Amino acid sequence: MECQIWRRALRLASNASLVSPYENGASVTSGGEKELDLIAEWPERAEVSARRALLRQQTELLGEELPWLSEPSKVPAEAVRSAVECDDLTEQCFNLATWVLAEVVRGANRTQQKLRWEETFDYYKVPLELKSRVMRSVLEPTSRHAPGIFAMCEIVAATPMVAIRESIPLSSWGAIARSTEKFGAKISCDGTDLQVLIRNYLRKPPQTTKYPYQRVLEPALLRLDDETGITSVTPIDALIAVAKTAVAEHIRPPKGVCVALLANAPACEHGSTAAVTMYGAIWSAYAAAAAHLIFPNVNISKAEIPAQAEPDPHFAVAIDALAKHRAEEWRLGYPAKIWQAAKEEIDSVLARHQ
């Protein structure tokens, strides 16, 4: 029953696009004395810098709490099953993502006492009145980690369909899925809003999917890529450039890369090379688990594989329209309301398992 609550809540939340209400302000990377001089002139920058530093600490500490990062074989088969058995690829990937998010949130909650709160506040000279806001944000791991985990789920779930179209054998799907980390990293370069615009551009029409609130990427808009596993048919760098401009114009200032891309990964033995960042470690473990628990269940003979589309000459107009729509959703408070309701259900489940 609790798994059903999680999945219902997360399915709603994935469409709401999962941005914490505390995720405001431009991002800052460590810049030494120059950065501290700027912080002295702009207290809000101190808040953002301290928050990102603490989130990086938290993310790196996660490596000690999640043994399946270095041994994906420890991910249980139950992670991909629902109350009603289902052979649907998208649903199984979603169930696995739900399990991963629950593990990450529980692990993050266990690291709270290990964070260098006062040292970080002192270093960045965070004003007293802003400390509680930083703490509130850092202590919201569900909001922080869910966006990237949903994106990972959607991209990995699309991998078999693209591979089948190109007659790639099942034995190679796992390696392709692990390589898609690089595609995910590309669209995680400037906060959740940009990432969501790209995913919405590449999604199937909601009315054509089993769950309208669950985003599913359209294989016709994707192709194989030697470097990133899969990528968009329309050049991804062009999509990102237009999305950055649209986000800045209609939604908010730039934020910077995902913190998990800056956090060091734990020692990891699976895959051809060990992950360097926590972003890569979680992605690699998820892809390895999907290759072991999900991909072998795909019925190739029944798979409906659309032909690859041509590059879209009108992508800039489409992405700008998506950005305007998202800005209007934020103005009406739609994403925050949906996510808050979902998060309350999720946290109630976690609280019973502390």
FIRO-159109 format. One record per residue (C-alpha): residue number from 1; residue in three letters; z, x, y. Coordinates in Angstrom, 2 decimals. Layout:
<sites>
num; residuo; w; u; v
NUM; ALA; Z; X; Y
...
</sites>
This chain:
<sites>
num; residuo; w; u; v
1; MET; 0.00; 0.00; 0.00
2; GLU; 0.88; 2.82; 2.40
3; CYS; -2.44; 4.55; 1.73
4; GLN; -4.16; 1.30; 2.65
5; ILE; -2.22; 1.19; 5.94
6; TRP; -3.22; 4.76; 6.70
7; ARG; -6.86; 4.12; 5.96
8; ARG; -7.03; 0.87; 7.92
9; ALA; -5.37; 2.53; 10.90
10; LEU; -7.53; 5.63; 10.75
11; ARG; -10.73; 3.66; 10.32
12; LEU; -9.94; 1.82; 13.56
13; ALA; -8.83; 5.01; 15.26
14; SER; -11.94; 6.96; 14.30
15; ASN; -14.05; 4.52; 16.27
16; ALA; -11.62; 4.65; 19.20
17; SER; -12.35; 8.39; 19.27
18; LEU; -8.82; 9.67; 19.11
19; VAL; -7.84; 11.38; 22.32
20; SER; -4.17; 11.75; 23.05
21; PRO; -3.12; 10.13; 26.35
22; TYR; -1.61; 13.52; 27.22
23; GLU; -4.92; 15.40; 26.85
24; ASN; -5.72; 15.74; 30.53
25; GLY; -6.67; 18.70; 32.68
26; ALA; -8.98; 21.67; 32.27
27; SER; -8.36; 24.13; 29.47
28; VAL; -7.18; 27.67; 30.08
29; THR; -7.41; 30.74; 27.90
30; SER; -5.16; 33.75; 28.32
31; GLY; -6.14; 35.66; 31.42
32; GLY; -3.19; 37.95; 32.10
33; GLU; -1.93; 38.50; 35.65
34; LYS; -4.91; 36.75; 37.25
35; GLU; -4.18; 33.62; 35.25
36; LEU; -0.49; 33.72; 36.16
37; ASP; -1.39; 34.06; 39.86
38; LEU; -3.56; 30.94; 39.58
39; ILE; -0.75; 29.12; 37.76
40; ALA; 1.63; 29.88; 40.60
41; GLU; -0.75; 28.10; 42.97
42; TRP; -1.54; 25.17; 40.64
43; PRO; 1.46; 23.86; 38.61
44; GLU; -0.77; 21.58; 36.52
45; ARG; -2.57; 24.65; 35.23
46; ALA; 0.76; 25.94; 33.98
47; GLU; 1.19; 22.71; 32.05
48; VAL; -2.23; 22.99; 30.42
49; SER; -1.83; 26.70; 29.58
50; ALA; 1.63; 26.23; 28.07
51; ARG; 0.47; 23.24; 26.05
52; ARG; -2.49; 25.12; 24.59
53; ALA; -0.30; 28.16; 23.83
54; LEU; 2.25; 26.01; 21.99
55; LEU; -0.47; 24.14; 20.13
56; ARG; -1.94; 27.46; 19.03
57; GLN; 1.51; 28.56; 17.78
58; GLN; 1.90; 25.27; 15.94
59; THR; -1.56; 25.51; 14.39
60; GLU; -1.00; 29.07; 13.16
61; LEU; 2.39; 28.13; 11.67
62; LEU; 0.63; 25.39; 9.72
63; GLY; -0.81; 28.06; 7.45
64; GLU; 2.66; 28.58; 5.95
65; GLU; 3.09; 24.86; 5.30
66; LEU; -0.20; 24.03; 3.58
67; PRO; -0.66; 25.95; 0.29
68; TRP; -3.92; 24.11; -0.46
69; LEU; -5.59; 25.96; 2.43
70; SER; -5.75; 29.09; 0.32
71; GLU; -6.01; 27.19; -2.99
72; PRO; -8.10; 24.02; -2.56
73; SER; -7.70; 23.35; -6.28
74; LYS; -4.20; 22.13; -5.36
75; VAL; -5.69; 19.11; -3.59
76; PRO; -4.93; 16.26; -6.03
77; ALA; -7.62; 13.96; -7.36
78; GLU; -5.62; 11.06; -5.93
79; ALA; -6.59; 12.28; -2.46
80; VAL; -10.06; 10.75; -2.80
81; ARG; -9.08; 7.54; -4.55
82; SER; -8.26; 4.23; -2.92
83; ALA; -6.36; 1.25; -4.28
84; VAL; -9.74; -0.08; -5.46
85; GLU; -11.77; 2.57; -7.24
86; CYS; -14.95; 3.36; -5.35
87; ASP; -17.89; 5.69; -5.95
88; ASP; -19.03; 5.49; -2.33
89; LEU; -19.53; 9.02; -0.94
90; THR; -18.53; 8.14; 2.62
91; GLU; -15.42; 6.29; 1.50
92; GLN; -14.26; 9.13; -0.74
93; CYS; -14.77; 11.69; 2.04
94; PHE; -12.83; 9.43; 4.37
95; ASN; -10.00; 9.13; 1.84
96; LEU; -9.89; 12.91; 1.50
97; ALA; -9.75; 13.28; 5.28
98; THR; -6.88; 10.79; 5.38
99; TRP; -4.97; 12.91; 2.87
100; VAL; -5.70; 16.11; 4.82
101; LEU; -4.54; 14.56; 8.10
102; ALA; -1.30; 13.35; 6.50
103; GLU; -0.65; 16.85; 5.14
104; VAL; -1.41; 18.49; 8.48
105; VAL; 0.81; 16.09; 10.45
106; ARG; 3.72; 16.55; 8.07
107; GLY; 3.24; 20.32; 8.21
108; ALA; 3.09; 20.31; 12.01
109; ASN; 6.29; 18.29; 12.18
110; ARG; 8.02; 20.90; 10.03
111; THR; 7.06; 23.68; 12.46
112; GLN; 8.67; 22.16; 15.56
113; GLN; 11.84; 24.25; 15.40
114; LYS; 9.81; 27.46; 15.03
115; LEU; 7.84; 27.05; 18.27
116; ARG; 8.73; 29.43; 21.13
117; TRP; 9.36; 26.64; 23.62
118; GLU; 11.44; 28.37; 26.29
119; GLU; 9.60; 31.69; 26.06
120; THR; 6.30; 29.87; 26.59
121; PHE; 7.63; 27.73; 29.45
122; ASP; 9.01; 30.84; 31.16
123; TYR; 5.83; 32.87; 30.70
124; TYR; 3.62; 30.18; 32.22
125; LYS; 6.26; 29.19; 34.82
126; VAL; 6.09; 25.52; 33.88
127; PRO; 7.97; 23.39; 36.45
128; LEU; 10.95; 21.50; 35.06
129; GLU; 9.37; 18.13; 35.79
130; LEU; 6.33; 18.98; 33.62
131; LYS; 8.15; 20.37; 30.57
132; SER; 8.79; 16.99; 28.99
133; ARG; 5.11; 16.11; 29.26
134; VAL; 4.12; 19.35; 27.52
135; MET; 6.65; 18.73; 24.75
136; ARG; 5.50; 15.15; 24.29
137; SER; 1.91; 16.33; 23.89
138; VAL; 2.71; 19.11; 21.42
139; LEU; 4.88; 16.76; 19.37
140; GLU; 1.90; 14.41; 18.89
141; PRO; 0.18; 16.20; 15.95
142; THR; -1.56; 13.04; 14.76
143; SER; -3.41; 12.74; 18.06
144; ARG; -4.16; 16.44; 18.19
145; HIS; -5.59; 17.02; 14.74
146; ALA; -7.28; 13.71; 13.93
147; PRO; -10.44; 14.19; 16.08
148; GLY; -11.50; 17.39; 14.35
149; ILE; -10.65; 16.08; 10.88
150; PHE; -12.75; 12.94; 11.44
151; ALA; -15.68; 15.04; 12.67
152; MET; -15.35; 17.31; 9.63
153; CYS; -15.29; 14.31; 7.30
154; GLU; -18.45; 12.80; 8.80
155; ILE; -20.41; 16.05; 8.72
156; VAL; -19.41; 17.03; 5.18
157; ALA; -20.14; 13.47; 3.96
158; ALA; -23.71; 13.79; 5.29
159; THR; -24.35; 17.06; 3.44
160; PRO; -25.34; 15.66; 0.00
161; MET; -27.90; 13.24; 1.44
162; VAL; -29.62; 16.00; 3.41
163; ALA; -29.45; 18.35; 0.40
164; ILE; -30.93; 15.77; -1.98
165; ARG; -33.84; 15.18; 0.39
166; GLU; -34.67; 18.89; 0.18
167; SER; -34.19; 19.01; -3.62
168; ILE; -31.17; 21.31; -3.35
169; PRO; -29.16; 21.32; -6.62
170; LEU; -25.59; 20.03; -6.78
171; SER; -24.32; 23.56; -7.46
172; SER; -25.27; 24.55; -3.88
173; TRP; -23.85; 21.55; -2.01
174; GLY; -20.39; 23.08; -1.70
175; ALA; -21.70; 26.24; -0.04
176; ILE; -23.74; 24.14; 2.40
177; ALA; -20.70; 21.99; 3.19
178; ARG; -18.60; 25.07; 3.91
179; SER; -21.33; 26.42; 6.21
180; THR; -21.24; 23.19; 8.24
181; GLU; -18.05; 24.53; 9.81
182; LYS; -20.35; 26.37; 12.22
183; PHE; -22.06; 23.11; 13.16
184; GLY; -18.67; 21.50; 13.72
185; ALA; -17.57; 24.45; 15.86
186; LYS; -20.64; 24.07; 18.05
187; ILE; -19.78; 20.49; 18.95
188; SER; -16.08; 21.34; 19.42
189; CYS; -16.78; 23.57; 22.41
190; ASP; -15.58; 21.22; 25.17
191; GLY; -13.00; 18.67; 24.11
192; THR; -13.11; 15.45; 22.15
193; ASP; -15.33; 13.51; 24.54
194; LEU; -18.31; 15.84; 24.06
195; GLN; -17.78; 15.93; 20.31
196; VAL; -17.70; 12.12; 20.17
197; LEU; -20.88; 11.78; 22.22
198; ILE; -22.78; 14.00; 19.77
199; ARG; -21.36; 12.16; 16.76
200; ASN; -22.18; 8.78; 18.27
201; TYR; -25.71; 9.93; 19.02
202; LEU; -26.13; 11.04; 15.39
203; ARG; -24.44; 8.01; 13.79
204; LYS; -25.94; 5.15; 11.86
205; PRO; -25.93; 1.81; 13.69
206; PRO; -22.43; 0.36; 13.07
207; GLN; -23.87; -2.93; 11.79
208; THR; -25.57; -1.10; 8.92
209; THR; -22.42; 0.53; 7.53
210; LYS; -19.77; -0.85; 5.18
211; TYR; -17.03; -0.57; 7.79
212; PRO; -18.33; -1.09; 11.37
213; TYR; -15.35; 0.88; 12.74
214; GLN; -16.03; 3.90; 10.54
215; ARG; -18.62; 6.32; 11.92
216; VAL; -21.29; 7.47; 9.43
217; LEU; -23.89; 10.07; 10.40
218; GLU; -27.57; 9.23; 9.92
219; PRO; -29.17; 11.72; 7.47
220; ALA; -32.60; 11.09; 9.02
221; LEU; -31.35; 12.77; 12.21
222; LEU; -30.12; 15.85; 10.33
223; ARG; -31.75; 18.76; 8.55
224; LEU; -30.72; 21.84; 6.59
225; ASP; -30.03; 25.05; 8.50
226; ASP; -29.49; 28.55; 7.10
227; GLU; -26.70; 29.34; 9.57
228; THR; -24.85; 26.04; 10.07
229; GLY; -25.50; 24.31; 6.75
230; ILE; -26.88; 21.23; 8.43
231; THR; -27.83; 20.60; 12.03
232; SER; -29.52; 17.94; 14.12
233; VAL; -33.28; 17.47; 14.02
234; THR; -33.28; 17.49; 17.81
235; PRO; -32.02; 21.01; 18.71
236; ILE; -28.22; 20.91; 18.73
237; ASP; -27.90; 23.33; 21.66
238; ALA; -30.01; 20.96; 23.77
239; LEU; -27.84; 18.00; 22.74
240; ILE; -24.68; 19.92; 23.64
241; ALA; -26.01; 21.03; 27.03
242; VAL; -26.93; 17.47; 27.99
243; ALA; -23.64; 16.11; 26.62
244; LYS; -21.63; 18.66; 28.66
245; THR; -23.39; 17.56; 31.83
246; ALA; -22.91; 13.88; 31.00
247; VAL; -19.20; 14.32; 30.24
248; ALA; -18.62; 16.24; 33.48
249; GLU; -20.53; 13.65; 35.51
250; HIS; -19.16; 10.46; 34.00
251; ILE; -15.87; 11.23; 32.23
252; ARG; -13.86; 14.35; 33.17
253; PRO; -13.94; 18.09; 33.96
254; PRO; -14.60; 20.67; 31.18
255; LYS; -11.75; 21.29; 28.72
256; GLY; -12.76; 24.33; 26.67
257; VAL; -12.92; 24.96; 22.94
258; CYS; -10.77; 23.35; 20.26
259; VAL; -7.41; 25.18; 19.97
260; ALA; -7.85; 25.48; 16.18
261; LEU; -10.84; 27.74; 16.86
262; LEU; -8.45; 30.15; 18.59
263; ALA; -5.63; 30.04; 16.03
264; ASN; -5.52; 32.68; 13.28
265; ALA; -5.94; 31.51; 9.68
266; PRO; -3.62; 32.38; 6.78
267; ALA; -4.80; 34.62; 3.96
268; CYS; -7.45; 32.69; 2.03
269; GLU; -9.05; 33.67; -1.27
270; HIS; -11.68; 30.98; -1.83
271; GLY; -15.25; 31.16; -0.60
272; SER; -17.41; 34.22; -0.12
273; THR; -15.45; 35.26; 2.97
274; ALA; -11.95; 34.38; 4.10
275; ALA; -11.68; 32.01; 7.08
276; VAL; -10.72; 33.74; 10.32
277; THR; -9.46; 30.69; 12.23
278; MET; -7.35; 27.69; 11.27
279; TYR; -10.38; 25.55; 12.11
280; GLY; -12.35; 27.43; 9.49
281; ALA; -9.51; 27.41; 6.97
282; ILE; -9.07; 23.64; 7.05
283; TRP; -12.83; 23.05; 7.01
284; SER; -13.40; 25.45; 4.13
285; ALA; -10.58; 23.94; 2.05
286; TYR; -11.82; 20.41; 2.75
287; ALA; -15.38; 21.32; 1.78
288; ALA; -14.19; 23.05; -1.39
289; ALA; -12.14; 19.99; -2.35
290; ALA; -15.11; 17.70; -1.63
291; ALA; -17.38; 19.89; -3.76
292; HIS; -14.92; 19.67; -6.65
293; LEU; -13.67; 16.07; -6.38
294; ILE; -16.45; 14.11; -4.66
295; PHE; -19.92; 15.64; -4.86
296; PRO; -20.15; 15.50; -8.69
297; ASN; -19.70; 11.70; -8.43
298; VAL; -22.84; 11.24; -6.32
299; ASN; -25.47; 9.32; -8.27
300; ILE; -28.65; 11.08; -7.21
301; SER; -30.89; 8.50; -8.88
302; LYS; -29.38; 5.70; -6.77
303; ALA; -29.15; 7.61; -3.48
304; GLU; -31.21; 6.09; -0.69
305; ILE; -32.49; 9.08; 1.25
306; PRO; -34.35; 8.40; 4.51
307; ALA; -37.19; 10.66; 5.57
308; GLN; -36.35; 13.27; 8.18
309; ALA; -37.00; 12.02; 11.70
310; GLU; -38.94; 13.87; 14.36
311; PRO; -37.11; 15.48; 17.31
312; ASP; -36.15; 12.86; 19.89
313; PRO; -37.94; 13.37; 23.24
314; HIS; -35.60; 10.84; 24.90
315; PHE; -32.26; 12.28; 23.73
316; ALA; -31.04; 13.05; 27.27
317; VAL; -31.34; 9.41; 28.32
318; ALA; -29.58; 8.26; 25.16
319; ILE; -26.66; 10.68; 25.54
320; ASP; -26.23; 9.87; 29.23
321; ALA; -26.04; 6.17; 28.33
322; LEU; -23.43; 6.93; 25.66
323; ALA; -21.38; 8.88; 28.21
324; LYS; -21.47; 5.99; 30.70
325; HIS; -20.38; 3.61; 27.97
326; ARG; -17.50; 5.89; 26.97
327; ALA; -16.41; 6.25; 30.60
328; GLU; -16.30; 2.47; 30.89
329; GLU; -14.26; 2.27; 27.69
330; TRP; -11.77; 4.73; 29.16
331; ARG; -11.63; 2.75; 32.41
332; LEU; -10.73; -0.36; 30.41
333; GLY; -8.24; 1.60; 28.30
334; TYR; -9.97; 0.66; 25.05
335; PRO; -9.68; 3.98; 23.11
336; ALA; -6.03; 4.51; 24.07
337; LYS; -5.04; 0.96; 23.08
338; ILE; -6.75; 1.12; 19.70
339; TRP; -5.41; 4.59; 18.96
340; GLN; -1.85; 3.72; 19.96
341; ALA; -1.81; 0.75; 17.57
342; ALA; -3.27; 2.88; 14.78
343; LYS; -0.89; 5.75; 15.45
344; GLU; 2.17; 3.50; 15.25
345; GLU; 1.13; 2.43; 11.75
346; ILE; 0.44; 6.02; 10.71
347; ASP; 3.73; 7.34; 12.07
348; SER; 5.67; 4.56; 10.35
349; VAL; 4.28; 5.74; 7.01
350; LEU; 5.07; 9.39; 7.78
351; ALA; 8.61; 8.56; 8.87
352; ARG; 9.36; 7.10; 5.45
353; HIS; 8.34; 10.39; 3.81
354; GLN; 10.18; 12.89; 5.95
</sites>
